[in-house]
């Protein structure tokens, strides 16, 4: 008999707080004036398992893969802008604020074989289940004045 280990939990993203009072300007494609992001960690993968049995008259083999684990939550993102933000360029954002939860881990594989020289042999293998994943947690607060894009 063989059992794979379970994956570890994904860590939670921390709270992010950004406050600006000065003038911010960017020049260039894909350049953000303020980038604030919290990302939860991905869940751990379940361990694989393998078992083999050989016997003269009979043999049995059982193998179970480990379970994947839960991804972590994204944290709260808060942006307060009391200055001005000017961006010049294609897809250049004034403020990018995002909170993302981590994905769940994958279940472990299982392999099982049994050999009894032509007599009774039984083999059973079951892969582990995947971990739960977290949908994006869009909890952010933004206050801005004089924010514009060219």
MOTA-V758009 format. One record per pair of residues at least 12 apart in sequence whose C-alpha atoms are under 10 Angstrom apart, sorted by the first residue. I is the first residue (numbers start at 1). J is the second residue. Records with the same first field share a line. If there is no record, write none. Layout:
I->J ; J
This chain:
1->49 ; 50 ; 51 ; 52 ; 53 ; 60 ; 61 ; 62 ; 63 ; 64 ; 112 ; 124 ; 125
2->48 ; 49 ; 50 ; 51 ; 52 ; 61 ; 62 ; 63 ; 64 ; 65 ; 110 ; 111 ; 112 ; 125
3->47 ; 48 ; 49 ; 50 ; 51 ; 62 ; 63 ; 64 ; 65 ; 66 ; 108 ; 110 ; 125 ; 126 ; 127 ; 128
4->46 ; 47 ; 48 ; 49 ; 50 ; 63 ; 64 ; 65 ; 66 ; 67 ; 107 ; 108 ; 109 ; 110 ; 127 ; 128
5->45 ; 46 ; 47 ; 48 ; 49 ; 64 ; 65 ; 66 ; 67 ; 68 ; 107 ; 108 ; 128
6->44 ; 45 ; 46 ; 47 ; 48 ; 65 ; 66 ; 67 ; 68 ; 69 ; 105 ; 106 ; 107 ; 108 ; 128 ; 129 ; 131
7->43 ; 44 ; 45 ; 46 ; 47 ; 66 ; 67 ; 68 ; 69 ; 70 ; 104 ; 105 ; 106 ; 107 ; 108 ; 130 ; 131
8->42 ; 43 ; 44 ; 45 ; 46 ; 67 ; 68 ; 69 ; 70 ; 71 ; 105 ; 131
9->41 ; 42 ; 43 ; 44 ; 45 ; 68 ; 69 ; 70 ; 71 ; 72 ; 104 ; 105 ; 131
10->40 ; 41 ; 42 ; 43 ; 44 ; 69 ; 70 ; 71 ; 72 ; 73 ; 101 ; 102 ; 103 ; 104 ; 105 ; 133
11->39 ; 40 ; 41 ; 42 ; 43 ; 70 ; 71 ; 72 ; 73 ; 74 ; 101 ; 102
12->38 ; 39 ; 40 ; 41 ; 42 ; 71 ; 72 ; 73 ; 74 ; 75 ; 100 ; 101 ; 102
13->37 ; 38 ; 39 ; 40 ; 41 ; 72 ; 73 ; 74 ; 75 ; 76 ; 99 ; 100 ; 101 ; 102
14->37 ; 38 ; 39 ; 40 ; 73 ; 74 ; 75 ; 76 ; 77 ; 99
15->37 ; 38 ; 39 ; 74 ; 75 ; 76 ; 77 ; 78 ; 99 ; 140
16->36 ; 37 ; 38 ; 74 ; 75 ; 76 ; 77 ; 78 ; 79 ; 97 ; 98 ; 99 ; 140
17->36 ; 37 ; 38 ; 76 ; 77 ; 78 ; 79 ; 80 ; 140 ; 141
18->34 ; 35 ; 36 ; 77 ; 78 ; 79 ; 80 ; 81 ; 97 ; 142
19->34 ; 78 ; 79 ; 80 ; 81 ; 82 ; 83 ; 142 ; 143 ; 144
20->34 ; 79 ; 80 ; 81 ; 82 ; 83 ; 84 ; 85 ; 144
21->80 ; 81 ; 82 ; 83 ; 84
22->81 ; 82 ; 83 ; 84 ; 85
23->81 ; 82 ; 83 ; 84 ; 85 ; 86 ; 146 ; 147
24->81 ; 83 ; 84 ; 85 ; 86 ; 87 ; 94 ; 147
25->84 ; 85 ; 86 ; 87 ; 88 ; 94 ; 149
26->85 ; 86 ; 87 ; 88 ; 89 ; 92 ; 93 ; 94
27->86 ; 87 ; 88 ; 89 ; 90 ; 92
28->87 ; 88 ; 89 ; 90 ; 91 ; 92
29->87 ; 88 ; 89 ; 90 ; 91 ; 92 ; 93
30->87 ; 88 ; 89 ; 90 ; 91 ; 92 ; 93
31->87 ; 88 ; 89 ; 90 ; 91 ; 92 ; 93 ; 94 ; 95
32->85 ; 86 ; 87 ; 88 ; 89 ; 91 ; 92 ; 93 ; 94 ; 95 ; 96
33->84 ; 85 ; 86 ; 87 ; 88 ; 92 ; 93 ; 94 ; 95 ; 96 ; 147
34->79 ; 81 ; 85 ; 93 ; 94 ; 95 ; 96 ; 97
35->79 ; 93 ; 94 ; 95 ; 96 ; 97 ; 98
36->77 ; 78 ; 79 ; 95 ; 96 ; 97 ; 98 ; 99 ; 140
37->74 ; 75 ; 76 ; 77 ; 78 ; 96 ; 97 ; 98 ; 99 ; 100 ; 140
38->73 ; 74 ; 75 ; 76 ; 77 ; 97 ; 98 ; 99 ; 100 ; 101 ; 137
39->72 ; 73 ; 74 ; 75 ; 76 ; 98 ; 99 ; 100 ; 101 ; 102 ; 136 ; 137
40->71 ; 72 ; 73 ; 74 ; 75 ; 99 ; 100 ; 101 ; 102 ; 103 ; 134 ; 136 ; 137
41->70 ; 71 ; 72 ; 73 ; 74 ; 100 ; 101 ; 102 ; 103 ; 104
42->69 ; 70 ; 71 ; 72 ; 73 ; 101 ; 102 ; 103 ; 104 ; 105 ; 131 ; 133 ; 134
43->68 ; 69 ; 70 ; 71 ; 72 ; 102 ; 103 ; 104 ; 105 ; 106 ; 130 ; 131 ; 132 ; 133
44->67 ; 68 ; 69 ; 70 ; 71 ; 103 ; 104 ; 105 ; 106 ; 107 ; 130 ; 131
45->66 ; 67 ; 68 ; 69 ; 70 ; 104 ; 105 ; 106 ; 107 ; 108 ; 128 ; 129 ; 130 ; 131
46->65 ; 66 ; 67 ; 68 ; 69 ; 105 ; 106 ; 107 ; 108 ; 109 ; 127 ; 128 ; 129 ; 130 ; 131
47->64 ; 65 ; 66 ; 67 ; 68 ; 106 ; 107 ; 108 ; 109 ; 110 ; 127 ; 128
48->63 ; 64 ; 65 ; 66 ; 67 ; 107 ; 108 ; 109 ; 110 ; 111 ; 127 ; 128
49->62 ; 63 ; 64 ; 65 ; 66 ; 108 ; 109 ; 110 ; 111 ; 112 ; 125 ; 126 ; 127 ; 128
50->62 ; 63 ; 64 ; 65 ; 109 ; 110 ; 111 ; 112 ; 113 ; 125
51->63 ; 64 ; 110 ; 111 ; 112 ; 113 ; 114 ; 123 ; 124 ; 125
52->111 ; 112 ; 113 ; 114 ; 115 ; 123
53->112 ; 113 ; 114 ; 115 ; 116 ; 121 ; 122 ; 123
54->113 ; 114 ; 115 ; 116 ; 117 ; 121
55->114 ; 115 ; 116 ; 117 ; 118 ; 119 ; 120 ; 121
56->115 ; 116 ; 117 ; 118 ; 119 ; 120 ; 121
57->115 ; 116 ; 117 ; 118 ; 119 ; 120 ; 121
58->114 ; 115 ; 116 ; 117 ; 118 ; 119 ; 120 ; 121 ; 122
59->113 ; 114 ; 115 ; 116 ; 117 ; 119 ; 120 ; 121 ; 122 ; 123
60->112 ; 113 ; 114 ; 115 ; 116 ; 120 ; 121 ; 122 ; 123 ; 124
61->111 ; 112 ; 113 ; 114 ; 115 ; 121 ; 122 ; 123 ; 124 ; 125
62->110 ; 111 ; 112 ; 113 ; 114 ; 122 ; 123 ; 124 ; 125 ; 126
63->109 ; 110 ; 111 ; 112 ; 113 ; 123 ; 124 ; 125 ; 126 ; 127
64->108 ; 109 ; 110 ; 111 ; 112 ; 124 ; 125 ; 126 ; 127 ; 128
65->107 ; 108 ; 109 ; 110 ; 111 ; 125 ; 126 ; 127 ; 128 ; 129
66->106 ; 107 ; 108 ; 109 ; 110 ; 126 ; 127 ; 128 ; 129 ; 130
67->105 ; 106 ; 107 ; 108 ; 109 ; 127 ; 128 ; 129 ; 130 ; 131
68->104 ; 105 ; 106 ; 107 ; 108 ; 128 ; 129 ; 130 ; 131 ; 132
69->103 ; 104 ; 105 ; 106 ; 107 ; 129 ; 130 ; 131 ; 132 ; 133
70->102 ; 103 ; 104 ; 105 ; 106 ; 130 ; 131 ; 132 ; 133 ; 134
71->101 ; 102 ; 103 ; 104 ; 105 ; 131 ; 132 ; 133 ; 134 ; 135
72->100 ; 101 ; 102 ; 103 ; 104 ; 132 ; 133 ; 134
73->99 ; 100 ; 101 ; 102 ; 103 ; 133 ; 134 ; 135 ; 136 ; 137
74->98 ; 99 ; 100 ; 101 ; 102 ; 134 ; 135 ; 136 ; 137 ; 138 ; 139
75->98 ; 99 ; 100 ; 101 ; 137 ; 138 ; 139 ; 140
76->97 ; 98 ; 99 ; 100 ; 137 ; 138 ; 139 ; 140 ; 141
77->97 ; 98 ; 99 ; 137 ; 138 ; 139 ; 140 ; 141 ; 142
78->97 ; 98 ; 139 ; 140 ; 141 ; 142 ; 143
79->95 ; 96 ; 97 ; 140 ; 141 ; 142 ; 143 ; 144
80->95 ; 141 ; 142 ; 143 ; 144 ; 145
81->95 ; 142 ; 143 ; 144 ; 145 ; 146 ; 147
82->143 ; 144 ; 145 ; 146 ; 147
83->144 ; 145 ; 146 ; 147
84->144 ; 145 ; 146 ; 147 ; 148
85->144 ; 145 ; 146 ; 147 ; 148 ; 149
86->146 ; 147 ; 148 ; 149 ; 150
87->147 ; 148 ; 149 ; 150
88->148 ; 149 ; 150
89->149 ; 150
90->150
91->149
92->149 ; 150
93->148 ; 149
94->147 ; 148 ; 149
95->142 ; 144 ; 147 ; 148
97->138 ; 139 ; 140 ; 141 ; 142
98->136 ; 137 ; 138 ; 139 ; 140
99->135 ; 136 ; 137 ; 138 ; 139 ; 140
100->134 ; 135 ; 136 ; 137 ; 138 ; 139
101->133 ; 134 ; 135 ; 136 ; 137 ; 138
102->132 ; 133 ; 134 ; 135 ; 136
103->131 ; 132 ; 133 ; 134 ; 135 ; 136
104->130 ; 131 ; 132 ; 133 ; 134
105->129 ; 130 ; 131 ; 132 ; 133
106->128 ; 129 ; 130 ; 131 ; 132
107->127 ; 128 ; 129 ; 130 ; 131
108->126 ; 127 ; 128 ; 129 ; 130
109->125 ; 126 ; 127 ; 128 ; 129
110->124 ; 125 ; 126 ; 127 ; 128
111->123 ; 124 ; 125 ; 126 ; 127
112->124 ; 125 ; 126
113->125
